[in-house]
Amino acid sequence: MTPDPTVYAIRAPKQVPLNQVDQELSRIWATQDDGQLKTRASTFNLIVFSGGVALDLENTIGAVAVQYPCRTLAIMDDPTAPADTVATEVTAYCPLGSGGQPAPVCCEYVTLRATGNALHELYTTVLPLLIPDLPTYLWWQGIFMPTDSLFSNLRVLAERLIVDSGTPGTAADLTTLDQLPTDQAIGDLNWWRLAPWRELTAKAFDNEGRLAALSEVHRVELEYVGPNLAQPLLFLGWLSSRLGWQFQEQWDNGAVVFSGPQGEIEAVWREVPGTTVGALATVRLLINNERYLLIRSGVIADCVQLQLEEEGQCTFEQVTALGELRLDELLAQELQTNSQTDPYYREALAMACTLSAP
């Protein structure tokens, strides 16, 4: 994995009253003394909520600012914050490029620390800090709480809700995501991690001869690194929705059964050892007794390998890079998309929730 990018602050974070945030940001840009020209520019507002102190969030946002300058409002649920008040810090972070040279475009960064009632009522505090006439994105890093006032108010405020179903312990949150109104645009960073698996599966059947074999698939076997089930559930949700399979039932052994064009399809998943929590490790599509498609990671470092086996012979093979993307790279991918939810993700999410239901 590529080392995390580094950033530096134009000035050390300074605590200021809420009503002086804009004045303090103006002072930061007016009093640079390092001799380097910096550009004050913002293309959107980014609200980031963390259930605790977010590790290395400054590096993540600073790296994104090279391509997408923004004003970031980082909201921290900090139990050490004074009761019924909001502690506010202001600075601007600039990424360091190759050779340690500072990038000319920097990110305005406002940290809001609160707890209790002050945290839940922070919505009214955030509004005047947003730059008018720019889109607003909400990156929610905590547990999804649809009934929580802060979550519900910030979600409505944002043009797009960005989440990561790949973080430990959040697979159950897929159901909460699926229950959000359909007009809420959602971006899941974990969906980008699945992109190489989806692309290789599609490429395996990109000619007329192999395409016909799709109707012969009768079993799907998935392996993943536990305990987070989101990736195998989303992959199976994507595959079944693309092929028009209909969920039928879940057996006592955990297997699920779909009905397809040519009959029943059985799907199973199991947990295997590994270091990347929640990562998909193997996909096997059994086409008939002498033919199967195998996609797996780990055979070649930082790659996913696809093999189509027919009568004991490999008749098609392809390798795609799988290097674990940094958070800033995943976030940059998400910011390149349009303002609507990927319809394939919506369908995969709905099926994933059906599969994970008790």
Secondary structure, DSSP 8 states (H G I E B T S, - for coil): ------EEESS--EE--GGGHHHHHHHHHHT--SS---B---SEEEEEEESS--TTHHHHHHHHTTTS-EEEEEEEE-TTS-TT--EEEEEEEEEB-GGG-B-SB-EEEEEEEE-HHHHHTTHHHHGGGS-TTS-EEEEE-S---TT-HHHHHHHHH-SEEEE-TTSTT-TTHHHHHHTS-TTS-EEEHHHHHTHHHHHHHHHTT-SHHHHGGGGG--EEEEEEESS--HHHHHHHHHHHHHHT-EEEEE-TTS-EEEEETTEEEEEEEEEE--SSTT-EEEEEEEEETTEEEEEEESSSTTEEEEEEEETTEEEEEEEEE-----HHHHHHHHHTS-SS--HHHHHHHHHHHHHH--
